Amino acid sequence: MTKGEMVAETEGGSGQRADRAFWAVIPAGGSGTRLWPLSRAARPKFLLPLLGQRSLLQQTAHRLGLLTPPERTFVVCGPAHAAPVARQLPTLPESNLIVEPSPKGTGPALALAAAIIARLDPDAVIGSFAADHEVAYEDAFVAAVRVAIVAAEDGSLVTIGLPPTRPETGYGYIERTDEPVAGCPEGTAYRAAGFVEKPDQERAEAYVASGRYLWNASMFVWTARALLDELERLQPALRTGVEEIAAAWGGPDQDQIAAEVWANLAETTIDQGVMERAHRIAVVPADLGWSDVGDWHGLGELIQRDLDGNAVRGDLIQSDTRNSVVWSETGRLIALVGLENIAVVDTEDALLVIERGSAQEVRRIVEQLKQLHRTSYQ
Amino acid sequence: MTKGEMVAETEGGSGQRADRAFWAVIPAGGSGTRLWPLSRAARPKFLLPLLGQRSLLQQTAHRLGLLTPPERTFVVCGPAHAAPVARQLPTLPESNLIVEPSPKGTGPALALAAAIIARLDPDAVIGSFAADHEVAYEDAFVAAVRVAIVAAEDGSLVTIGLPPTRPETGYGYIERTDEPVAGCPEGTAYRAAGFVEKPDQERAEAYVASGRYLWNASMFVWTARALLDELERLQPALRTGVEEIAAAWGGPDQDQIAAEVWANLAETTIDQGVMERAHRIAVVPADLGWSDVGDWHGLGELIQRDLDGNAVRGDLIQSDTRNSVVWSETGRLIALVGLENIAVVDTEDALLVIERGSAQEVRRIVEQLKQLHRTSYQ
């Protein structure tokens, strides 16, 4: 029996899932500062082919294509990235590209997408997945989303939670319970006890040890109705605003209304603005081979290493060099001697050399560039 | 009283020095492998402007210009470097560029120069100084050479020896005595007890502690006659060979004779071939602010450092980076994060990142490039 047959059988059994269409939303924001100098404001992480031939955005769209057609897929991005997104995703209908006038965080972005989709399909189930993450296990991803859909149809706001593999202080966590709220042959969704923000080291270690905390990778599944209802309760101004924009969407006043209303919306993330205070939250634990491809150290972990532990994209000659990352866009010969745990990133106009343990600190370089108004490098 | 007047007085006193002209020879060999990728076979260290606007060769010629005019200055180089040497030293007479048909070490190079000069001036005093070394104190250099000239006129083969500042295992040493062999107001030359080859670490430390050992920087002063006499005794075939070439020099058969005779000469350095076994050797101890600009670690020591100890030739933005060297030929932005004691050398076609303590190991990269027949990078 194939997985497809299993799903069909389950759908027949519940008598519900065939009725509701699944819609995908890809918020494509953030520039991926920690992958500078490869990522830039005009060439953000999600547009880059970091792992394989396709960009992270294209891989995300491909993954969601296993669940729903392009006609039910929306991308939310900023004005600067509308053209490259449109070109990288040629099958995406033009009306499915939501260009937010200015960055306001994931709260307004996902709320607007939900309001627009709700007008097309009031019973829509929506899944939202960041444009710039890596998911190695596609089958597991599809299965987890199917479970999340079942739980969402039941009214929950659902998150896919990842078993933590290290006490990471850079991510938020979700506390799970053992109380099932929905299930299907692919797995079970559990009631979530709550969302917690980025912890300190000690707390992160306790979270990992407990086995009850999962990484929050901003993978959400909900019905448009459930999300809009929670917005009504928690963020009434945001709910009103996105409904107003959605009403004008596709019409002659779309851009004018969107610009006026959007400007007055408060910035918020979906985590802080909704999930941390929502009533019915559920979580689907799933190991997806996930990574946020966050920095050069992390990217080095995702690339195949040679016998010396070096992860190389480029023309390297080395002597006595181990566990290092080389990424070159220039084709130049790169020679490393007597080094360990460094990353070298070689682009046409900028070169970065960084100790891998300091990989997060690339931000400081970008901050300095901002202060110096060296805009061409940002 | 100026230094010039002092010398004039001394010359008057000895009644000899005014009779003998001083000739300068600059052997311009070696590619400076340890400064790869800046130095290449076609662009050796001596042709590079490593310290200031002028190349090391130009600085050497300038320094010798304080002692003798271009007409009495000779440069010995290989065929590949004849054109750039001629262009970098526009005042050097064309006939003063000795192009050796193939590299044979400093022994044949200096022997041939002496034989050619001896035919122009049998009483010549000749000083030989490498094309690719740094001398910070020009006044001290001029004074030391004047002392060496006095000792050479007396028949000694004279070396200028540098007080060692560290137990360097990469240089040869000269053992001095306290027995003066010649002197003038600028200083004293002492009988040398002997030349010793590159020592091991323990021996190098003993040398430095003793105060009796000086670095051999291949700075030699001798009369043409004294050198040719010692060659007659120690290297008779070399003496015969260079006399034969010198006899044809400037005539219609110069290149043919030179090619034929040169091909049969044995390779040798002047240190091993002559100085280690010579009868009358003397040394002038002198602190010249000398460096052989040997590798990226050493070059970093010669460049002014910023408050974090970084020596920078380029467009650097850094965070938490100390005691590092940055050399860029490309104008690219170079960002360093969380690093200490590394050197980054950025050229159009190749990039080197090296731990400063491994600076000598750049050779291994060049060796690998040779094995891989990647000639454009050598």
Interface residues (C-beta under 8 A of the other chain):
Chain A: W36 P37 I317 Q318 S319 D320 R332 L333 I334 A335 L336 V337 G338 L339 I342 V344 D346 E348 D349 A350 L351 L352 V353 I354 E355 G357 S358 E361 V362 R364 I365 Q368 L369 L372 R374 Y377
Chain B: W36 P37 I317 Q318 S319 D320 R332 L333 I334 A335 L336 V337 G338 L339 I342 V344 D346 E348 D349 A350 L351 L352 V353 I354 E355 G357 S358 E361 V362 R364 I365 Q368 L369 L372 R374 Y377
